[in-house]
Amino acid sequence: MELRKVLSGLDNLKAKGNLEQEIIGIESNSKNVKNGYIFVAIKGFNVDGHDYIESAIENGAIAIAVEEGFDLKSVKFPKDMTIIMAPSTREL
């Protein structure tokens, strides 16, 4: 499904990158990310999904969803990576 359609109806999102690309799956566990997935980094009580963004990218994520306030400079994103910023990634 086209990323733009996946995000349709969600409020207060900011996006950088290609929203026209096809997304094959959505995953919050970086170990399960495959080529063509969007990785949703969720901050939990014991684990912060933002710590696994680089692993998700290595596994084939083509888009990453992060929470507002996350320091985008703390990760080396590929030049063509689509980044979605949400007030709360739990709501995605």
N, C-alpha and C positions, 0 to 999 in steps of 0.2 A: 504494500500500500504506500502511496505517496506520503512523505513525511508531513507535508502541509495538512493533509487530511487527518493524519493521526493526531495532530495538535489542534485541529479545529474544535472550537468551543471551549478551549481552555483559556482562562483569563490571565492577564498580567504577565505574559511570557515575553522574553526578549530573545531574539535569535540572530545568529551570525552564521552565514554559510548558505548552502544549497538546500532549500526546502522542497525542491522538486524531485529529489532523489527517492528511489524506492527503498522502503524499509521492510526487511523480511521478518524481523522479530524485535521484541522489546525485552530487556533483561536488566535486573538489578544485581545479579551475581556475575561478577566479571569472569568467573571460571566457565560460565555457560554461554558467554557471548560468542557469536559466530560472525563470519563475514556478512555484512549487510544489516547488522543489528544496530539499534539505538541502546546505549547503556545509560541507565538512570541511576545516578549516584545519590543514595539515600543515607542521610546521617541517622544512625541508630543510637541506642543507648550505650552499646559496648563497641561497636564498629562503625567507622565512617566510610561509606562507599566512595567518597571522594579520594580516599587513599588508594583506590584500585582503578582509577581512571587509566593510568598507563597500561595496566594489565589488560583492560578491556580493549584499548586501542591495539595492543599487540595481538589480541584474539580476533580482530576484524571489525570492531565497532566503526561505523561511519558517521555516527552522531552521538553526542554526549549531552546529557541533561544534568545540570548542576543547580544548586541552590544559590539564591542571591547572597552576595557577600563572599562567595568562594573566590579566592585569589587565582584568577586564570593564568597568571604568570608563574604559578607554582608548578605547572605541568607544561611539558613541551608538546603542544598539540601539532599534529601534521598541518601543513598549510591549507589543505582542502577540507579539514574537519568542520562539520557543522556543530555549533554549540548552542544549546538551548538553556536559558537561565529562567528559573521559576522561583516564586516566593517560597514554595515548599515542593520538593520533588516527590514527597509522599502523595500528593494530590494528582500526580501524573498517572 
